[in-house]
Amino acid sequence: MTQPTFVAVLLIGLCSGTAAQQVPDPLLKGSIDTHIHTEEEYAILEDGGMDIIQLAKRAQEKGMRAIVVKSLTFETATRAYLTQKQVPGIEVYGGLTLDASVGGMNPASVSAMGRLKLANAKMVWMPVFDSKASVQATGAKRDFVKVSENGKLTPQALATIDTIAKYGFSIGTGHLGADEALLVVRAARARNIPVVVTHALQKPVSMNLQQMKEVARLGGFIEHTAFGDWKGKNSHFFKSFYKDQPRITVEDMAKCINAIGAEHTIIATDMGQAFSPDPPDGLKWFIMGLKKEGITDQQIDIMVRQNPARLLQLPELETQK
């Protein structure tokens, strides 16, 4: 599949504002995007596409069921709560990312979010920028959040996972390397916590098929995101952060879906950056690309509606029964 060009991105962005697009989309009806970033953070990092309220309105117009906004370093449940009050007809969820900014593997930070008793708080993501794999990938000489030691989760990590279980949250493995992510999956499933391996094929996660099959056997999910196909040396993004990472094509992801099974897979966008399509349009692009690679409508339904709902512990819709 040809990598999106800068011109194509601009055209998608321009078309997304036209009146013709402001109607429910059959491909997106009832869909859930569990991995979105918004302008609140990207405006600081590199300029973002839209804020969470604009995103919620766009997703609602497209007929999506729910969106999940992920912070790179902080919590998003409170802004999700406020957004849902302002934008009816769409479910808006968030959670907490366990980077150093919240104390890393810190049960107290999970408890703080849990005590808010917000229905919008659903996810706890393992470290992102401050994971060992992320820090090592950049070559930086700085501290990272210690999740494991000598092949075992640290007592602090186990205490954090126990707290996640206590409050009924789900887990995303963030930017943990494959070995650490698998340790977290094992611990999560032993506690009956829904868990997803974040963009499993992409760096710095780089999970292999054997490891993914173990995740599936344990009852965890493998995530693939549209944004993987927008990285690589030919990426239109000007930052080396994107250009230096290998491109994971839609074809690559389709092959992985067929190897692991749609019943163990979630598809999302990981979008929200400037010069990307807005996340609903990015999700549609991803779905269309997967269909071109032979992924069936039934598989799409499982990966973009049913499994995301299971990860978020949402009730099954009547239309899905």
Order of alpha helices (4+ residues) and beta strands (2+ residues): alpha-beta-alpha-alpha-beta-alpha-beta-alpha-beta-alpha-beta-beta-alpha-beta-alpha-beta-alpha-beta-alpha-alpha-beta-alpha-alpha-alpha
